[in-house]
């Protein structure tokens, strides 16, 4: 009789253990997405009070265009690296974001772009820094990854390499926007931390790629490089774990190797994507590091944590899920 009771208890415990799983365990057990995409357009003082309705509508429209473009490419079997480049190009071409056309000015009244991209399948990466005449810095980063033996190229050398490989070179005046220049004048010696743009994609073959592009900090010192072009700090991708793109106060993301740390916590700590990314952003906040990140794992799970007032962000999946967000969710 006792043996039967013990057996019954064991069976109940076993069933309970199988059915009462945590949200993280359920996430890890989920059926892989056919494809998925997540983007960001920067984190910072983003609240409904600070953004006029017409400007909010503009941000939402461009973010949705980026999601639509990426989704269409992924649906038609495009590789994740190509998708990341195309989506970030679209955001670089918009004056709304601190990347490409909308980049901020440094203390000398000049514009300097940084960008990086990483292929999680081959574990290859490319980056450019302090360039000012390459129309789409993310494309130059991809060129460095695919057509050079290097990972990062800077300034005149990066520009020459881009030119030799057929990228569009423009006069630096192309990047002038009055709104960004007014920001420089308003700061009067202070540094303002704008966000960046980024994208992470999972294609139908299970390959993950991530990319980030930025104009850096407004009124930044000459020669300053942030986290965006630094692999492991602002960008990271591995098919075995996840892809990550960061935005915020770059110095902190460099010091704590944030993008690669998300992957490491998953790989060595057996954490879910959500827990790994949220814990890191919360820990940064304790150290006064402000910003956020977007991340996507090999199953298509998505995480978008931030510790600022808001973060321009959005995602789309093969199952029809599609969302654009600017502020904190209530």
HELIX and SHEET records of a PDB file:
HELIX    1   1 UNK A    2  UNK A   19  1                                  18    
HELIX    2   2 UNK A   23  UNK A   29  1                                   7    
HELIX    3   3 UNK A   53  UNK A   75  1                                  23    
HELIX    4   4 UNK A   80  UNK A   92  1                                  13    
HELIX    5   5 UNK A  100  UNK A  102  5                                   3    
HELIX    6   6 UNK A  137  UNK A  147  1                                  11    
HELIX    7   7 UNK A  155  UNK A  164  1                                  10    
HELIX    8   8 UNK A  172  UNK A  175  5                                   4    
HELIX    9   9 UNK A  178  UNK A  187  1                                  10    
HELIX   10  10 UNK A  250  UNK A  255  1                                   6    
HELIX   11  11 UNK A  258  UNK A  269  1                                  12    
HELIX   12  12 UNK A  273  UNK A  286  1                                  14    
SHEET    1   A 8 UNK A 152  UNK A 154  0                                        
SHEET    2   A 8 UNK A 124  UNK A 131  1                                        
SHEET    3   A 8 UNK A 113  UNK A 119 -1                                        
SHEET    4   A 8 UNK A 208  UNK A 214 -1                                        
SHEET    5   A 8 UNK A 197  UNK A 202 -1                                        
SHEET    6   A 8 UNK A  36  UNK A  44 -1                                        
SHEET    7   A 8 UNK A 310  UNK A 317 -1                                        
SHEET    8   A 8 UNK A 322  UNK A 327 -1                                        
SHEET    1   B 4 UNK A 235  UNK A 237  0                                        
SHEET    2   B 4 UNK A 242  UNK A 248 -1                                        
SHEET    3   B 4 UNK A 291  UNK A 297 -1                                        
SHEET    4   B 4 UNK A 302  UNK A 303 -1                                        
END                                                                             
